[in-house]
Amino acid sequence: MSSPARGEVWLVDLGYVAKVRPCLVISIPALMEDRALATLVPHTTSPRNSRFEVTVKVRFLKLGAFDVQNLITIPHAKLIRKLGELDSKQLSLVEDTLLFWLEFKEMDSKEENT
């Protein structure tokens, strides 16, 4: 399998407790000498209206949100299949919220999750 690319949404096996769910790839593709790992933001269909959840509407996902507080890194072997990809504006919303969660960026009220 080739490395998943940033902005792609994959169906991922997160284990028995977390189950199989869509996740957004936010890491860059791995090279041959790198570990075959991907950093992901899981999608939930049970959002809590947190400021760290990002709702994007795409045809291949049920209504829900990407939860940037639940950032995970997993082996490529856990990725089941690619579901689609976010456009640059949608990806930027997730990236900005992630940077805010990690306190690398401040967000003003009009920038927060829409």
CYANA upper distance limits for C-alpha pairs under 8 A (distance plus 0.5 A):
  3 SER  CA     29 PRO  CA      5.64
  3 SER  CA     30 ALA  CA      6.42
  3 SER  CA     36 ALA  CA      8.09
  3 SER  CA     76 HIS  CA      7.90
  4 PRO  CA      8 GLU  CA      7.47
  4 PRO  CA     25 VAL  CA      7.51
  4 PRO  CA     28 ILE  CA      8.42
  4 PRO  CA     29 PRO  CA      6.47
  4 PRO  CA     38 ALA  CA      7.80
  4 PRO  CA     76 HIS  CA      8.35
  5 ALA  CA     25 VAL  CA      7.02
  5 ALA  CA     26 ILE  CA      8.30
  5 ALA  CA     27 SER  CA      7.86
  5 ALA  CA     28 ILE  CA      6.58
  5 ALA  CA     29 PRO  CA      5.94
  6 ARG  CA     24 LEU  CA      8.26
  6 ARG  CA     25 VAL  CA      5.49
  6 ARG  CA     26 ILE  CA      5.30
  6 ARG  CA     27 SER  CA      6.10
  6 ARG  CA     28 ILE  CA      6.02
  6 ARG  CA     29 PRO  CA      7.71
  7 GLY  CA     24 LEU  CA      6.76
  7 GLY  CA     25 VAL  CA      6.05
  7 GLY  CA     26 ILE  CA      6.68
  7 GLY  CA     85 GLU  CA      6.06
  7 GLY  CA     86 LEU  CA      5.98
  7 GLY  CA     87 ASP  CA      7.99
  7 GLY  CA     88 SER  CA      8.44
  7 GLY  CA     91 LEU  CA      6.59
  8 GLU  CA     24 LEU  CA      6.34
  8 GLU  CA     25 VAL  CA      6.03
  8 GLU  CA     82 LYS  CA      7.58
  8 GLU  CA     83 LEU  CA      8.17
  8 GLU  CA     84 GLY  CA      6.39
  8 GLU  CA     85 GLU  CA      4.61
  8 GLU  CA     86 LEU  CA      6.89
  9 VAL  CA     22 PRO  CA      6.83
  9 VAL  CA     23 CYS  CA      5.90
  9 VAL  CA     24 LEU  CA      4.93
  9 VAL  CA     25 VAL  CA      6.70
  9 VAL  CA     82 LYS  CA      6.54
  9 VAL  CA     83 LEU  CA      6.07
  9 VAL  CA     84 GLY  CA      5.88
  9 VAL  CA     85 GLU  CA      5.85
  9 VAL  CA     86 LEU  CA      7.86
 10 TRP  CA     22 PRO  CA      5.92
 10 TRP  CA     23 CYS  CA      5.92
 10 TRP  CA     24 LEU  CA      7.03
 10 TRP  CA     25 VAL  CA      8.02
 10 TRP  CA     79 LEU  CA      6.97
 10 TRP  CA     80 ILE  CA      7.47
 10 TRP  CA     81 ARG  CA      6.06
 10 TRP  CA     82 LYS  CA      4.75
 10 TRP  CA     83 LEU  CA      5.74
 10 TRP  CA     84 GLY  CA      7.69
 11 LEU  CA     20 VAL  CA      7.20
 11 LEU  CA     21 ARG  CA      5.97
 11 LEU  CA     22 PRO  CA      4.84
 11 LEU  CA     23 CYS  CA      6.81
 11 LEU  CA     79 LEU  CA      6.70
 11 LEU  CA     80 ILE  CA      5.95
 11 LEU  CA     81 ARG  CA      5.93
 11 LEU  CA     82 LYS  CA      6.80
 11 LEU  CA     83 LEU  CA      7.05
 12 VAL  CA     20 VAL  CA      5.91
 12 VAL  CA     21 ARG  CA      6.02
 12 VAL  CA     22 PRO  CA      6.49
 12 VAL  CA     23 CYS  CA      7.02
 12 VAL  CA     78 LYS  CA      6.25
 12 VAL  CA     79 LEU  CA      5.02
 12 VAL  CA     80 ILE  CA      5.95
 12 VAL  CA     81 ARG  CA      7.98
 13 ASP  CA     19 LYS  CA      6.67
 13 ASP  CA     20 VAL  CA      4.88
 13 ASP  CA     21 ARG  CA      7.26
 13 ASP  CA     78 LYS  CA      5.77
 13 ASP  CA     79 LEU  CA      6.94
 13 ASP  CA     80 ILE  CA      7.43
 14 LEU  CA     18 ALA  CA      5.84
 14 LEU  CA     19 LYS  CA      5.85
 14 LEU  CA     20 VAL  CA      6.18
 14 LEU  CA     21 ARG  CA      7.80
 14 LEU  CA     78 LYS  CA      7.72
 15 GLY  CA     19 LYS  CA      5.77
 15 GLY  CA     20 VAL  CA      7.61
 21 ARG  CA     42 PRO  CA      7.59
 21 ARG  CA     43 HIS  CA      7.31
 21 ARG  CA     44 THR  CA      8.28
 22 PRO  CA     42 PRO  CA      6.68
 22 PRO  CA     43 HIS  CA      6.00
 22 PRO  CA     61 LEU  CA      8.27
 22 PRO  CA     83 LEU  CA      8.33
 23 CYS  CA     40 LEU  CA      6.29
 23 CYS  CA     41 VAL  CA      5.86
 23 CYS  CA     42 PRO  CA      4.66
 23 CYS  CA     43 HIS  CA      5.97
 23 CYS  CA     66 PHE  CA      8.27
 24 LEU  CA     40 LEU  CA      5.76
 24 LEU  CA     41 VAL  CA      5.51
 24 LEU  CA     42 PRO  CA      6.79
 24 LEU  CA     43 HIS  CA      7.91
 24 LEU  CA     66 PHE  CA      8.19
 25 VAL  CA     38 ALA  CA      7.16
 25 VAL  CA     39 THR  CA      6.48
 25 VAL  CA     40 LEU  CA      5.12
 25 VAL  CA     41 VAL  CA      7.15
 26 ILE  CA     38 ALA  CA      8.20
 26 ILE  CA     39 THR  CA      6.31
 26 ILE  CA     40 LEU  CA      6.18
 26 ILE  CA     41 VAL  CA      7.66
 26 ILE  CA     95 GLU  CA      8.47
 27 SER  CA     38 ALA  CA      6.39
 27 SER  CA     39 THR  CA      5.64
 27 SER  CA     40 LEU  CA      7.73
 28 ILE  CA     38 ALA  CA      8.29
 29 PRO  CA     38 ALA  CA      8.25
 30 ALA  CA     34 ASP  CA      6.11
 30 ALA  CA     35 ARG  CA      7.38
 30 ALA  CA     36 ALA  CA      6.62
 30 ALA  CA     37 LEU  CA      7.63
 30 ALA  CA     38 ALA  CA      8.42
 31 LEU  CA     35 ARG  CA      8.43
 36 ALA  CA     75 PRO  CA      6.23
 36 ALA  CA     76 HIS  CA      6.12
 37 LEU  CA     73 THR  CA      6.97
 37 LEU  CA     74 ILE  CA      5.95
 37 LEU  CA     75 PRO  CA      4.86
 37 LEU  CA     76 HIS  CA      5.96
 38 ALA  CA     73 THR  CA      5.97
 38 ALA  CA     74 ILE  CA      6.11
 38 ALA  CA     75 PRO  CA      6.82
 38 ALA  CA     76 HIS  CA      6.84
 39 THR  CA     71 LEU  CA      7.61
 39 THR  CA     72 ILE  CA      6.09
 39 THR  CA     73 THR  CA      4.65
 39 THR  CA     74 ILE  CA      7.05
 40 LEU  CA     71 LEU  CA      6.39
 40 LEU  CA     72 ILE  CA      5.83
 40 LEU  CA     73 THR  CA      6.60
 40 LEU  CA     74 ILE  CA      8.34
 41 VAL  CA     66 PHE  CA      6.66
 41 VAL  CA     67 ASP  CA      6.70
 41 VAL  CA     68 VAL  CA      6.13
 41 VAL  CA     70 ASN  CA      6.94
 41 VAL  CA     71 LEU  CA      5.57
 41 VAL  CA     72 ILE  CA      7.11
 42 PRO  CA     66 PHE  CA      6.19
 42 PRO  CA     67 ASP  CA      6.45
 42 PRO  CA     68 VAL  CA      8.01
 42 PRO  CA     70 ASN  CA      7.17
 42 PRO  CA     71 LEU  CA      7.63
 42 PRO  CA     72 ILE  CA      8.39
 43 HIS  CA     64 GLY  CA      7.37
 43 HIS  CA     65 ALA  CA      5.99
 43 HIS  CA     66 PHE  CA      4.77
 43 HIS  CA     67 ASP  CA      6.68
 44 THR  CA     64 GLY  CA      5.97
 44 THR  CA     65 ALA  CA      5.98
 44 THR  CA     66 PHE  CA      6.76
 44 THR  CA     67 ASP  CA      7.46
 45 THR  CA     62 LYS  CA      7.33
 45 THR  CA     63 LEU  CA      6.60
 45 THR  CA     64 GLY  CA      4.63
 45 THR  CA     65 ALA  CA      7.08
 46 SER  CA     64 GLY  CA      6.89
 46 SER  CA     65 ALA  CA      8.42
 47 PRO  CA     53 GLU  CA      7.72
 47 PRO  CA     64 GLY  CA      6.60
 47 PRO  CA     65 ALA  CA      6.60
 48 ARG  CA     53 GLU  CA      8.48
 49 ASN  CA     53 GLU  CA      7.29
 51 ARG  CA    112 GLU  CA      7.33
 51 ARG  CA    113 ASN  CA      6.80
 52 PHE  CA     67 ASP  CA      6.67
 52 PHE  CA     68 VAL  CA      6.23
 52 PHE  CA     69 GLN  CA      6.84
 52 PHE  CA     97 THR  CA      6.59
 52 PHE  CA     98 LEU  CA      7.87
 52 PHE  CA    101 TRP  CA      7.17
 52 PHE  CA    113 ASN  CA      8.03
 53 GLU  CA     65 ALA  CA      6.15
 53 GLU  CA     66 PHE  CA      5.92
 53 GLU  CA     67 ASP  CA      5.05
 53 GLU  CA     68 VAL  CA      6.70
 53 GLU  CA     69 GLN  CA      8.37
 53 GLU  CA     97 THR  CA      8.25
 53 GLU  CA    113 ASN  CA      7.48
 54 VAL  CA     65 ALA  CA      5.56
 54 VAL  CA     66 PHE  CA      5.54
 54 VAL  CA     67 ASP  CA      7.12
 54 VAL  CA     68 VAL  CA      8.27
 54 VAL  CA     93 LEU  CA      7.51
 54 VAL  CA     94 VAL  CA      6.54
 54 VAL  CA     97 THR  CA      7.93
 54 VAL  CA    113 ASN  CA      6.17
 54 VAL  CA    114 THR  CA      7.94
 55 THR  CA     64 GLY  CA      6.69
 55 THR  CA     65 ALA  CA      4.78
 55 THR  CA     66 PHE  CA      6.87
 55 THR  CA    113 ASN  CA      7.85
 55 THR  CA    114 THR  CA      7.66
 56 VAL  CA     64 GLY  CA      8.37
 56 VAL  CA     65 ALA  CA      7.22
 56 VAL  CA     66 PHE  CA      8.46
 56 VAL  CA     90 GLN  CA      6.94
 57 LYS  CA     61 LEU  CA      7.95
 57 LYS  CA     63 LEU  CA      7.69
 58 VAL  CA     86 LEU  CA      8.23
 60 PHE  CA     83 LEU  CA      6.89
 60 PHE  CA     84 GLY  CA      7.21
 66 PHE  CA     94 VAL  CA      7.95
 67 ASP  CA     71 LEU  CA      8.12
 68 VAL  CA     94 VAL  CA      7.91
 68 VAL  CA     97 THR  CA      7.58
 68 VAL  CA     98 LEU  CA      6.04
 68 VAL  CA    101 TRP  CA      7.79
 69 GLN  CA     98 LEU  CA      8.22
 69 GLN  CA    101 TRP  CA      7.44
 74 ILE  CA     78 LYS  CA      7.37
 75 PRO  CA     79 LEU  CA      8.24
 86 LEU  CA     90 GLN  CA      6.22
 86 LEU  CA     91 LEU  CA      6.31
 87 ASP  CA     91 LEU  CA      6.66
 88 SER  CA     92 SER  CA      6.53
 89 LYS  CA     93 LEU  CA      6.96
 90 GLN  CA     94 VAL  CA      7.22
 91 LEU  CA     95 GLU  CA      6.64
 92 SER  CA     96 ASP  CA      6.42
 93 LEU  CA     97 THR  CA      6.76
 93 LEU  CA    113 ASN  CA      7.91
 94 VAL  CA     98 LEU  CA      6.59
 95 GLU  CA     99 LEU  CA      6.65
 96 ASP  CA    100 PHE  CA      6.71
 96 ASP  CA    105 LYS  CA      7.97
 97 THR  CA    101 TRP  CA      6.68
 97 THR  CA    112 GLU  CA      7.92
 97 THR  CA    113 ASN  CA      7.94
 98 LEU  CA    102 LEU  CA      6.76
 99 LEU  CA    103 GLU  CA      6.48
 99 LEU  CA    104 PHE  CA      5.51
 99 LEU  CA    105 LYS  CA      5.87
100 PHE  CA    104 PHE  CA      6.40
100 PHE  CA    105 LYS  CA      5.34
100 PHE  CA    106 GLU  CA      6.12
100 PHE  CA    107 MET  CA      7.03
107 MET  CA    111 GLU  CA      6.31
107 MET  CA    112 GLU  CA      6.77
108 ASP  CA    112 GLU  CA      7.07
